[in-house]
């Protein structure tokens, strides 16, 4: 009898715990919704389907995770990423609807880890007024006028110097080399930082991209921990620069920090110091991480397609022949005249898909294709799943720049409609024009002055975006 009395409370407690766990798991598997959720699986509690989403695939085609769910559920399905409920869109019509409803039904957002990395407070306060300020601020460097009047010449000089250094080395890792090339220039223009300092800064950025979609578990050894350690170092450096400038407001440096100091010292500043530092960090990071990755993928595609290289040479050597002054630099008019180069760039972006996804957050319950996406849920647009879908791009795994030269008007419209490497709507990537100019100018200097030899690496995997995990090493050879 005594043992029964002792064990009964224990049994009741265990029953309550089991009952609570069953209820919690049921709610996880069946999240509340005032309507019908898109089909799909929420995966395991907390973990969701995170590991399946980011499992590397040896094929350059759509990874099995997306392909299986596309066949099973259709182009709109629910899941969970790092503990957050998520709807994935593989449908270009839905994607365009989401882009057009920015600020009405959706707002720009990121997974929890990315919010913490780039400043959660800054992201949550990113309203229309501040968005306008940030775009105006960034356009002073990346806007069309500055690109045309200033940056095109500085970029060409920087590239020629970098290529000359590359050519003296037996091997260069392409992504690192391009990242240094970009950040050296952008850091100089934004924060008056010299190359030696900017390369030290980049070391702290290296873990950012890998940690953006990780579990936000702050424990030594995790990707998120390494990422946040890098973030602290970046903030420390940028905070020191901003504090020094604020203490000497009369001293101008001719960079973008001057603009932030002016705003912070205004009577009613739109931003605070934390937001200013997070903005600088985000723009510095964004300036090089995607462009260096896409150009590395581009190098690999060009190495595997010598006919494309020959066509690029022909286009760019024609530009040189037409110049009255043979020593003049690359001009804006020459850039805008490029046809085949633009096709190559489009094809690299289409197949590379460097961004793993474009994220939005619902501001209210949203009705889509007969389903309801509850308020507060994340939506992930997957350009990759559209760019590699044979229903939208013929023979999508073939690197074919000529697909962009079609004279069929209906096909041209379809290609443009289903092509979204820089997002869409009012939140179109701030650095889109900079990236296009950089890639075009990079190819111009490369094919008119150099050839290259593959040394090692270059094996490609896809994790949504295309990656070269072992790097890609080449030897740059000057033309005689």
Buried (B, 14 or more C-beta within 10 A) or exposed (E): EEEEEEEEEEEEEEEEEEEEEEEEEEEBEEEEBEEEBBEBBBBBBEBBBBEBBBEEBEEBBBBEBBBEBBEEBBBBBBBBBBBBBBBBBBBBEBBBBBBEBBBEBBBBBBBBBBBBBBBBEBBEBBEEEBBEBBBEBBBBBBBEEBBBEEBBBEBBEBBEEBBEBBBEEEEBBBBBBBBBBBBBBBBBBBBBBEBEBBBEBBEBBBBBBEBBBBBBEEEEEBBBBBBBBBBEBBBEBBBEBBEEBBEEEEEEEEBBBBBBBEBBEEEEBBBEBBBBBBBBBBBBBBBBBBBBBBBBBBBBBBBEBEEBBEBBBEBBEEBEEEEEEEEEBBBBEBBEBBEBBBBBBBBBBBBBBBBBBBBBBBBEBBEBEEBBBBEEBBBBBBBBBBBBBEEBBEEBEEBBBEBBEEEEEEEEEBBEBBBBBBBBBBBBBBBEBBBBBBBBBBBBBBBBBBBBEBBEBBEBBBBBBBBBEEBBBBBBEEEE
